[in-house]
Every structure is written in C-alpha cells, then in structure tokens.
Amino acid sequence: MPDQIVADDALSAEDTKLVTLARHSRTRVGAAEGAAVRDQDGRTYAAASVNLTSLTLTALQLAVAQAVSAGATKLEAAAVVTEAAELESAGLAAVRDLAADAPVHLAGPDGSLSGTVVL
C-alpha cells in the first residue's frame, strides 16, 4: 500500500515538538527545509538540508542518519518544514527503512501543518 498524505489538523505535544525543532533547524541556517525525527526511546534528532558540491542530503535523510548513528533502530514519527507542497521521496524512503508506519508530518515555514504522510 503506497504512502498518502491525509489531512491532520491536530498534533500531539510530542509531534508538535518535532515540527518546532524542524522549523528552527531550517531557520537557523537558512536552508530549504528542516526536519526532525523521534526514535523508539523518545530521543529527537533535527537537521537542515545540505547542498554542497560534493554532498546533497535532504533534511529528513540527515535527521534519520543522525538517529541511526546514535543507535536508533526504529522511528516513531518525523516532521519536515518546507515551502514545498509535497514531501520529497528520498527522505520518506529513509524513514520507511526504520518504520513502515511512522507518520511524517509536513508543515510550512510558519509551522502550520499541511498534512501527514501515512502508510
């Protein structure tokens, strides 16, 4: 069953924290997007997109990589803050590597929720 975006206007406090972390990561460095993930132990990891000559990573890919490098084996949820209307596929694939059913919240630069990608 493919992932799909569903309307979701109410987030838990923990998922609201993910959106806030993603938003601040994006703003801090002026990146195109920011992302945050929460692992199986409740630890959070936030990142901004990287676009160098030799390395390009989406914010969500980098947040997942940080979680994995810290020992995470599962993700509970993720959030991406971006001006884009859709979630990019590379970051979503990275989340799905650790959690087939984790919701991925998509929010605009002001933190307003656009929707949630679910399996």
C-alpha positions as CSV (number, residue, x, y, z in Angstrom):
1,M,0.0,0.0,0.0
2,P,1.6,3.4,-1.0
3,D,2.1,6.3,1.3
4,Q,-0.5,9.0,1.1
5,I,-1.0,12.5,2.6
6,V,-4.0,12.9,4.8
7,A,-5.4,16.0,6.5
8,D,-4.4,16.2,10.1
9,D,-5.0,19.4,11.9
10,A,-4.2,18.2,15.5
11,L,-0.8,17.0,16.6
12,S,0.2,15.5,19.9
13,A,2.6,17.6,22.0
14,E,5.5,15.3,21.0
15,D,4.8,15.7,17.3
16,T,4.4,19.5,17.7
17,K,7.9,19.4,19.2
18,L,9.1,17.7,16.1
19,V,7.6,20.5,13.9
20,T,9.2,23.1,16.2
21,L,12.6,21.5,16.0
22,A,12.4,21.1,12.2
23,R,11.3,24.7,11.8
24,H,14.2,26.1,13.9
25,S,16.8,23.9,12.2
26,R,15.6,25.3,8.8
27,T,15.6,28.9,10.0
28,R,18.9,28.7,11.8
29,V,20.9,28.1,8.6
30,G,18.5,29.5,6.0
31,A,18.0,26.0,4.5
32,A,15.3,25.0,2.1
33,E,13.9,22.5,4.6
34,G,14.3,21.4,8.2
35,A,13.3,18.0,9.6
36,A,13.2,16.2,12.9
37,V,12.6,12.6,13.9
38,R,11.8,10.8,17.2
39,D,13.3,7.4,17.8
40,Q,12.0,4.4,19.8
41,D,13.4,5.8,23.0
42,G,11.8,9.2,22.6
43,R,15.1,10.9,21.6
44,T,14.8,13.6,18.9
45,Y,17.2,14.5,16.1
46,A,16.9,17.6,14.0
47,A,18.6,18.7,10.8
48,A,18.6,21.1,7.9
49,S,19.1,20.2,4.2
50,V,22.7,20.1,3.0
51,N,23.6,21.2,-0.5
52,L,27.3,21.1,-1.2
53,T,29.2,20.4,-4.3
54,S,30.2,17.0,-3.0
55,L,27.2,16.2,-0.8
56,T,23.5,16.7,-1.1
57,L,21.1,15.4,1.6
58,T,17.6,16.3,2.4
59,A,16.9,17.4,5.9
60,L,14.9,14.2,6.6
61,Q,17.7,12.0,5.3
62,L,20.1,13.7,7.6
63,A,17.8,13.6,10.6
64,V,17.4,9.8,10.0
65,A,21.1,9.4,9.6
66,Q,21.8,11.1,12.9
67,A,19.3,8.9,14.6
68,V,20.8,5.7,13.2
69,S,24.3,6.9,14.0
70,A,23.2,7.3,17.6
71,G,21.9,3.8,17.8
72,A,18.2,4.2,16.8
73,T,16.6,1.1,15.3
74,K,13.0,2.4,14.9
75,L,11.4,5.8,14.4
76,E,8.1,6.8,16.0
77,A,7.4,9.9,13.9
78,A,9.0,12.6,11.8
79,A,8.3,16.1,10.6
80,V,9.5,18.2,7.7
81,V,9.2,22.0,7.4
82,T,9.4,23.3,3.8
83,E,7.9,25.5,1.3
84,A,7.3,22.5,-1.0
85,A,3.8,21.2,-1.4
86,E,4.9,17.6,-1.3
87,L,7.3,15.5,0.8
88,E,10.4,14.5,-1.1
89,S,10.8,10.8,-1.7
90,A,14.4,10.2,-0.6
91,G,13.7,11.4,3.0
92,L,10.5,9.4,3.1
93,A,12.3,6.3,2.0
94,A,14.9,6.8,4.7
95,V,12.1,7.0,7.3
96,R,10.4,3.9,5.8
97,D,13.7,2.0,6.2
98,L,13.3,2.2,10.0
99,A,9.5,2.4,10.3
100,A,6.9,1.4,7.8
101,D,4.1,3.0,9.8
102,A,5.7,6.2,11.3
103,P,3.7,9.3,10.4
104,V,5.6,12.0,8.7
105,H,4.1,15.5,9.2
106,L,4.6,18.1,6.5
107,A,4.5,21.8,7.6
108,G,5.0,25.1,6.0
109,P,7.7,27.6,7.1
110,D,5.4,29.1,9.7
111,G,4.9,25.7,11.3
112,S,1.3,25.3,10.0
113,L,0.6,21.7,9.3
114,S,-0.1,20.8,5.6
115,G,-0.8,17.2,6.2
116,T,0.6,13.9,7.4
117,V,2.0,11.1,5.2
118,V,0.9,7.7,6.4
119,L,1.2,4.2,5.1
